[in-house]
Structure formats: C-alpha cells, structure tokens
Amino acid sequence: MSRRAITLLIAGIGVLACLVVVFVVPVPYVALIPGPTYNTLGPLDGKPIIQISGHRTYNASGHLNMVTVSYIGGPGANPPFNIFAALQAWLSPNDAVVPQQELFPPGQTQQQVVKQDTEQMSNSQQTAQAAAFCQLGIKFTTVDTISGTISGLPAAGHLRRGDVIAAVDGRPVTCHASAATMIRARPVGKRVVLTIRRGGATRTGSLTTASYQGDPVIGVNVVESFKFPFTVKINIGNVGGPSAGMMFALAIIDKLTPANLTAGKFIAGTGEIAVGGAVSPIGGIQQKMAAARAAGATVFLAPAGNCQDTSAAVPAGLRVVKVGTLRGAIAALNTLKAGKPVPSC
C-alpha cells in the first residue's frame, strides 16, 4: 500500500471516529426547551382543568396559562444527546444547555425523576387549593403530622410518628402559621409548648428548642395536609413539578369569585406557591417566557426571585410582572385591569 493510500486511510478513520463521537457518543448535558402551555381557566382533553364541586362558581374568561419546560437528553435517552444536538440547542435563542445533573441527580434514572416530579405536581395542587382558600378566607383545616423524629434532638423519645401538632404556644396551626414556622420563630434554648393530638386524645407538653444547621428546632419531620370543605380537582395530565402552583391558585380564585381577574387578557405565569401565599422562584424561566409568548400571552407573572434571570431574555411583546405573593399577583392583575403601572422585572 502506498504512503498516500495509508495517509488517506488514517484520515478516513479519523473522520469516522469524529462522526461517531459527534452523532453517537452522548454528552453529560441536557437541553431545556419551551414546553406546552395550558390555560388553567379552560379545558384539557374535554374536561375543565379546574373542576370545583360543592360550591358556587363563576364564569372566567381570558387566559391564566401555566407554562412548562421540556428537555432533550438525560440518562438512557434514545437517541442519545450528542455534541451535534447540544450545539443546535446552544445556538437556539430559546433553548439552554445545562449539566445533566441539574435535572437528574447522580444515580437517579429518568423514571425516578419523573416519579418525583409527579409527586411534586400532586403536592402543588393541594398547596394551591390551600393558598387560594386562605387568600379568600374560606375555612379549612391544616393538619401537621409528624412523620418522624431526629435522634439527639429534643423531640426524640417524646413525640412519635403519627402525632399531629395542633397548636404551638397556644396558637392553632392554620394556613397563616404552620407548626414549623411557629417553632422556628422561637430562639434557640427557649421553651415551646405543643398541643399534640395522638389517637383520639389531646395532650399538651413542652420542649426546649435546639440549634440544627443554625435554625431553632425540636427535631421533627412534618408532613402537611389539608381537610377542605368542598372539592377542587385539577386535571393536567402528564405534567410534573411544583412551578404551576401560583397559576392554579389564581385560577381557583377566579372561578370562586365574580370579579374576572384577567379582564379577558391572555396572561401566563409561573411560580411555586406556599400555603401562606409566598411565591418562590423556579427553573427554566427563559424557556417558559418564550413558550408563553409563542402561545399568545402578552403578560407574564414572574416570581420576584427570578427577575435577574429574565434580564435580556424577555420576548418582544411580552410584559413581565414581578410578584412575590399570591396577594401581590391578584393586586397586580387588578392594577392591570385599571390601566395603571405594575411592578416589573
């Protein structure tokens, strides 16, 4: 074989190896892309997304769209997420390429992550209902149940799994004050009086708060649940994560009150909701804004904690309104209806 033939063969093998790397070998990244949006005031697959029974409801026009982020890649993805796909996503103005571990912690499969996301969605729906009822003053019961105690901390040996914390220092647990919030309000080393329901009996006892990772605690893990006076069912299909909580809460409020929040406008938004109404930042805000604008939204409600992430990424024609609480989101929508200025990112 001539020297030229050998050179061409080696070059060909090198090119083939490069093509294998580009198209076959996966890279430890995923692409975040704009996902579908859903009008929480409207239907999905023939059913209202928000179904309320046992209480009067009102017609709500316009849009209160929740937004989602889709992804390409991940453990075991077929086809694999390769360098070529990563470059395509990196060059797209609406996509983002992030390390795979941001979505899939080491050792977790896609199935495990999907299961966690589904659980987060279920919890966010319950929390959104509680936040909406709390905002409207609709009475319901907050149940803070102990799921376990932490060895070496004050509650160990005194409280047990299944105990319900009904009150802290005589103040009942409500949507405005959870057991955890009231306990953490006490300084380290101070006595805290707990009203505990165990079985059919109620007892009162006291513990002294200790420091754990810098916070005053008694050393219990608490699962919060609710008992509502009527039913709210949310039909959203195979969507996971907690970030639709604020939009669910707004839609519930809109259906339970005669004043239409949107005034017929196309409004979208995102944000994790707490029972007391606090709105927390979420991931993928840039992709969610792009998805909202592509669907027709002109106003986007964004958590205040995400404002920095929206910088230089707001699509043309989209107005981004900064919100920190559910009450603030409602106030902003009412201000928009009146044609007045609202806080923006």
C-alpha positions in Angstrom: 0.0 0.0 0.0 1.4 3.4 -1.0 2.1 6.1 1.5 -0.7 8.2 0.1 -3.2 5.4 0.5 -2.1 4.9 4.1 -2.5 8.6 4.8 -6.0 8.6 3.3 -6.9 5.6 5.3 -5.7 7.1 8.5 -7.6 10.4 7.7 -10.7 8.4 6.9 -10.5 6.5 10.2 -10.1 9.8 12.0 -13.1 11.4 10.3 -15.2 8.3 11.0 -14.1 8.4 14.7 -15.1 12.1 14.8 -18.5 11.3 13.3 -19.0 8.6 15.9 -18.2 11.0 18.7 -20.5 13.7 17.3 -23.5 11.6 16.5 -23.3 8.5 18.8 -21.4 9.3 21.9 -23.7 11.0 24.5 -22.6 14.1 26.4 -23.5 14.7 30.1 -25.8 17.6 29.3 -29.5 18.2 28.5 -31.3 20.8 26.5 -34.1 22.8 28.1 -36.7 23.9 25.5 -40.0 25.7 25.7 -42.8 23.3 26.6 -46.5 23.3 26.1 -48.7 25.8 27.9 -52.2 25.2 29.4 -55.0 27.7 30.1 -56.0 26.8 33.7 -59.3 28.5 33.1 -60.1 26.3 30.1 -60.4 22.6 29.2 -57.9 19.9 28.5 -58.9 16.7 26.7 -62.6 17.7 27.0 -62.5 18.3 30.8 -62.1 21.6 32.6 -58.6 21.8 34.1 -60.0 23.2 37.3 -63.2 21.4 38.4 -65.0 22.7 41.5 -67.9 20.9 43.1 -69.8 21.7 46.3 -69.5 25.5 46.0 -70.8 28.2 43.7 -68.5 29.1 40.8 -68.4 31.9 38.2 -67.6 32.1 34.6 -64.0 33.2 34.0 -62.9 34.4 30.6 -59.4 35.1 29.2 -56.3 33.1 29.9 -54.3 32.2 33.0 -51.8 29.9 31.4 -49.4 27.7 33.3 -46.2 27.1 31.3 -43.8 24.2 31.2 -40.2 23.3 30.1 -39.4 20.2 28.1 -36.0 18.7 27.9 -33.9 16.7 25.4 -31.4 14.1 26.7 -30.9 12.5 30.1 -29.8 9.1 31.3 -30.6 6.4 28.7 -32.0 8.9 26.2 -32.7 7.4 22.8 -31.4 8.8 20.5 -28.5 10.0 22.8 -28.0 13.7 23.4 -24.8 14.2 21.4 -22.4 17.1 20.7 -24.3 18.0 17.5 -27.7 18.2 19.4 -26.0 20.2 22.1 -24.6 22.7 19.6 -28.0 23.0 18.0 -29.6 23.8 21.3 -26.8 26.2 22.3 -27.3 28.2 19.1 -31.1 28.5 19.7 -32.1 31.7 21.4 -34.9 30.0 23.4 -33.1 26.8 24.5 -30.5 26.3 27.2 -27.8 23.6 27.6 -27.3 22.6 31.2 -25.3 19.8 33.0 -27.4 16.6 33.2 -27.0 16.5 37.0 -29.2 19.7 37.3 -32.2 17.6 36.2 -31.0 14.1 37.1 -29.0 13.8 40.3 -26.2 11.1 40.1 -27.6 7.6 40.4 -31.2 8.5 39.5 -33.0 7.3 36.4 -35.4 9.2 34.3 -38.2 7.1 35.7 -37.3 8.1 39.3 -37.1 11.8 38.4 -40.5 11.6 36.6 -42.0 10.0 39.7 -40.6 12.7 42.0 -41.9 15.4 39.6 -45.4 13.7 39.6 -45.4 13.8 43.4 -44.4 17.5 43.4 -47.2 18.3 41.0 -49.7 16.5 43.2 -48.5 18.4 46.3 -48.5 21.7 44.5 -52.2 21.2 43.5 -53.1 20.6 47.2 -51.0 23.6 48.3 -52.5 25.8 45.5 -56.0 25.0 46.8 -55.0 25.8 50.3 -53.4 29.0 49.3 -56.4 30.1 47.3 -58.8 29.2 50.2 -56.5 31.0 52.6 -56.5 34.1 50.4 -60.3 34.1 50.2 -60.9 33.4 53.8 -62.5 30.0 53.2 -62.1 27.9 56.3 -60.3 24.6 56.1 -58.2 22.5 58.4 -54.4 22.3 58.2 -53.0 19.1 59.6 -49.3 19.0 60.5 -48.5 15.3 61.1 -45.1 14.1 62.4 -43.5 11.6 60.1 -40.5 11.0 62.3 -38.1 12.5 64.8 -34.4 13.2 64.6 -32.2 11.3 67.1 -30.3 13.5 69.5 -32.8 16.4 69.3 -35.5 17.4 71.9 -38.5 15.6 70.3 -36.8 12.2 70.2 -38.4 9.9 72.8 -41.2 12.4 73.5 -43.1 12.7 70.2 -43.7 9.9 67.7 -44.7 9.2 64.1 -48.4 10.0 63.6 -48.7 12.7 66.2 -50.4 15.8 65.0 -49.2 19.2 66.1 -52.5 21.2 66.6 -51.0 24.3 68.3 -47.7 25.9 69.2 -47.6 28.1 72.4 -51.4 28.0 72.3 -51.7 29.3 68.8 -53.5 27.0 66.4 -51.9 25.6 63.3 -53.5 27.4 60.3 -52.7 28.3 56.7 -51.2 31.5 58.1 -49.0 29.8 60.6 -47.6 26.3 60.2 -46.1 24.3 63.1 -42.6 24.6 61.6 -42.9 28.4 61.1 -44.0 29.0 64.7 -41.3 26.7 66.2 -38.6 28.4 64.2 -39.8 31.8 65.4 -38.7 30.8 68.9 -35.0 31.5 69.8 -32.7 28.5 70.4 -32.8 27.3 74.0 -36.4 28.6 74.6 -39.3 26.6 75.8 -42.1 25.9 73.3 -45.5 24.5 74.4 -47.0 22.0 71.9 -50.6 20.8 71.7 -50.5 17.3 70.3 -53.3 15.0 69.1 -52.4 11.3 69.5 -55.1 8.9 68.5 -58.3 10.3 70.0 -56.7 12.2 72.8 -55.2 15.7 73.0 -52.2 16.5 75.3 -50.0 19.4 76.0 -46.3 19.3 76.7 -43.2 21.5 76.3 -39.8 21.1 74.7 -36.8 23.3 74.5 -35.6 24.3 71.1 -32.1 23.3 70.0 -29.9 24.5 67.1 -29.8 22.4 64.0 -27.9 23.8 61.0 -28.3 27.2 62.5 -32.1 27.1 63.0 -34.1 26.6 66.2 -35.8 23.2 66.0 -37.3 20.5 68.2 -36.3 17.7 65.8 -39.4 16.5 64.0 -40.2 16.0 60.3 -43.7 17.2 59.5 -46.0 16.3 56.6 -48.6 19.0 56.0 -52.1 18.0 54.7 -55.5 19.7 54.5 -59.2 19.0 55.0 -61.2 21.1 52.7 -65.0 21.9 52.9 -65.5 21.2 49.2 -63.7 19.6 46.3 -61.3 21.1 43.8 -60.0 18.7 41.1 -57.2 19.7 38.8 -56.9 17.8 35.5 -53.5 18.4 34.0 -52.3 15.1 32.6 -48.7 14.1 32.5 -47.1 17.3 33.7 -44.8 17.3 36.7 -43.1 19.7 39.1 -44.3 22.4 41.5 -44.0 25.5 39.4 -47.6 25.8 38.3 -48.8 26.4 41.9 -49.4 30.1 41.6 -51.4 29.8 38.4 -53.5 27.0 39.8 -54.3 29.2 42.9 -55.2 32.2 40.7 -57.5 30.1 38.5 -59.3 28.7 41.6 -59.8 32.2 43.0 -61.0 33.4 39.6 -63.6 30.6 39.4 -64.8 31.2 43.0 -65.2 35.0 42.7 -67.4 37.1 40.4 -64.6 39.6 39.5 -62.8 38.3 36.5 -59.0 38.5 37.2 -57.8 38.6 33.6 -60.4 41.1 32.1 -60.3 38.8 29.0 -56.5 39.2 28.6 -54.0 36.4 27.8 -51.9 36.1 30.9 -49.4 33.5 31.7 -47.1 32.9 34.6 -45.2 30.6 36.8 -44.1 30.2 40.4 -44.2 27.7 43.3 -46.8 28.6 45.9 -46.7 28.2 49.6 -49.9 27.8 51.7 -49.5 31.3 53.1 -49.2 32.7 49.6 -45.5 33.2 49.2 -44.3 32.7 45.6 -40.9 31.1 45.1 -38.6 31.2 42.1 -38.4 28.3 39.6 -36.2 27.0 36.9 -36.4 27.4 33.2 -37.9 30.9 33.3 -36.5 31.9 29.9 -38.0 28.9 28.2 -41.3 29.5 29.9 -41.4 33.1 28.8 -40.7 32.0 25.2 -43.5 29.4 25.4 -45.9 31.9 26.8 -45.3 34.4 24.1 -45.5 31.8 21.4 -48.9 30.8 22.7 -50.1 34.4 22.6 -49.5 35.8 26.1 -49.0 39.5 26.5 -48.5 39.5 30.2 -46.2 37.1 32.2 -46.3 36.8 36.0 -42.8 36.0 37.2 -41.6 35.3 40.8 -39.6 38.2 42.1 -36.7 35.8 42.7 -36.4 35.1 39.0 -36.2 38.7 37.9 -32.5 38.6 37.4 -32.9 35.5 35.2 -35.3 37.4 32.8 -32.7 40.1 32.0 -32.2 40.5 28.2 -34.4 37.4 27.6 -37.9 38.8 27.5 -39.6 38.1 24.2 -40.9 41.1 22.2 -44.5 41.9 23.0 -44.4 40.2 26.5 -44.8 42.3 29.6 -43.1 40.7 32.7 -44.8 41.5 36.0 -42.9 40.9 39.2 -44.8 39.1 42.0 -43.7 37.9 45.4 -47.0 36.7 46.9 -50.4 35.4 45.7 -52.0 38.6 47.2 -49.5 40.6 45.2 -50.3 38.7 42.0 -54.0 39.5 42.4 -53.3 43.1 43.1 -51.1 43.3 40.0 -53.9 41.8 37.9 -56.4 44.3 39.3 -54.0 47.2 38.6 -53.5 46.0 35.1 -57.3 46.0 34.6 -57.3 49.6 35.8 -54.6 50.5 33.3 -52.2 51.6 36.0 -48.4 50.8 36.3 -47.4 47.5 37.9 -44.0 46.3 39.3 -42.0 44.7 36.5 -38.7 42.8 36.3 
